[in-house]
Amino acid sequence: MFGLAVSSTGLWVGIIGNLEFLQKNVESSFLQALIILSGFLVGIFLAPLAGRVIDRSVKRNILIYAGFARVVAILFMYLAIATNSVWWMVIYTFVIGISGTFANPAMQTMLPLIVKKDQLLGANSVHVNIFTGARIIGTALGGVMLVAMSLYSLYTVTLVSYVILLIATFFIRADEDVKKKKDAKAKKENFLSTIRELYPVIKKQRMVVNGIFLLIPAFLFISGFNLMVIEISELQNNPGIKGILYTTEGLCVFIGTFIANKFFKDKPKLTYMLAITFVIATAQLSLFFAEHQIMSIISFGIFGLAAGTLFPVVTTIFQTDVPSEYHGRFFSIKGMIDNIIFQALMLLTGLFLDTIGFKVMVVSFGISSFIYVSIIVLRHLSTKGRMNRESVEISK
C-alpha cells in the first residue's frame, strides 16, 4: 500500500507530463486521444492471457515484473523528450498499458491472500483512498512542477515513485498455493474462451452479478467526469471551480470509504447497495442546476460519498464470492470490460455535450440510471417472491 501510494502519485504527475508533451508535439486532438488510448487498447487484447497467467503464477513475481516494466518505460519517455519523437512515447504507452494489465488484477488477487476476510473491506477502502488521494496530490504537484521545471523533472519524479513501488513489492509476504495445470492441448487464450469458462462460475454468485450491474450508473458519471468539470467551469464562467469540484469529490470519497468500513463489515445487503446506486442517480440529476456553484459542489460531493461507499463494498464481494482459483481471470476480464465501457461512455458524453447540451444530457443520464436500477429492483423482488413461493410449496 505504501508503494502504491507513492507510485500512484507519480503516475498522475506523469499523466500531466504526457498531456504537455502531446500538446507540444501533436497538433491533432484526435491523434492525441489515439496515443493516450493506445495503452488501454493493448491491455484489452492481453487481458484474457494476463488473467490465466495470474491464476497460474506467483502473484508477487508478476507485480515485480510489472514494476520493473514501469521503470523501463520511463526510459522510453526520456528518449521521446530528447528526440521530440512521438513514436518513443507510443512505446512508453504500450509498456505502461501492458504492465497495468498484469499488475492491477494481480494486486486485487493478492489482497485476499494477505488480509484476513473480516479486514478485507478496510483494505479495499484504503486502496480506493490511495488512488483518490494520489489523483488530487499528483495532478496538483504535476501542475506546479510543469510551471517551474522541465518535463525531465516530471518523469524523474514518476521514475523514483516506480522504483519505490518495485522495492516495496519485494517486502510482500503471502502464502500462495499456485496450481499449475499442464495440458498438452491447452486452449488458445482469448476473450470468448475465458468468458465461457467464467460464466458458469459467476452465474451461481448472485451478489457478484448484482455488483457488476450496479457499477454501471457510477461508470456513467465517472467516464465523463473531466468533460463535465470543463463544461461546468464554462457554465459558471469560473475556471477555479475545477479544482474545487475535484477536491470536493475526492474528500467525499474518503468519507464514503469510512462509511463503508464502518457499516458494511457484515455481508452487505443488496437493498443497501441499491440505495447507494439511487443516490448516484440523484447526483446525476442534480447536475441540472450545475450553473449554480453551490449546487455543483453538492452534486459532486453526493457522488463522491456514494462512490466511496459502493466501490470497496463491491470489490470485497468480488474477492470473497468469486472462487480464488478464478481471481486472475475474473479481475483481468473485468478490467478489460471496464476500460471498454469507460471509453464508450466518455465518447458518448462528448457526443451529447456537442449535440443535446449539458443540461439535457445530465437529466437523460439521471433518468436512465433511475430506470436501470428500478429494473434491477423489480427483478430482485420477482426472484425473491418466486423463491419464497417455492419454499412454501416445498414445506407443504
ABEGO torsion letter per residue (X at the ends): XAAAAAAAAAAAAAAAAAAAAAAAABABAAAAAAAAAAAAAAAAAAAAAAAAAAAABBAAAAAAAAAAAAAAAAAAAAAAAAAGBAAAAAAAAAAAAAAAAAAAAAAAAAAAAABBAAAAAAAAAAAAAAAAAAAAAAAAAAAAAAAABBAAAAAAAAAAAAAAAAAAAAABBBBBBBBBBBBABBBBBBAAAAAAAAAAAAAABAAAAAAAAAAAAAAAAAAAAAAAAAAAAAAAGBAAAAAAAAAAAAAAAAAAAAAAAAAAABBBBAAAAAAAAAAAAAAAAAAAAAABAAAAAAAAAAAAAAAAAAAAAAAAAAAAABBAAAAAAAAAAAAAAAAAAAAAAAAAAAAAAAAAEAAAAAAAAAAAAAAAAAAAAAAAAAAAAAAAAAAAAAAX
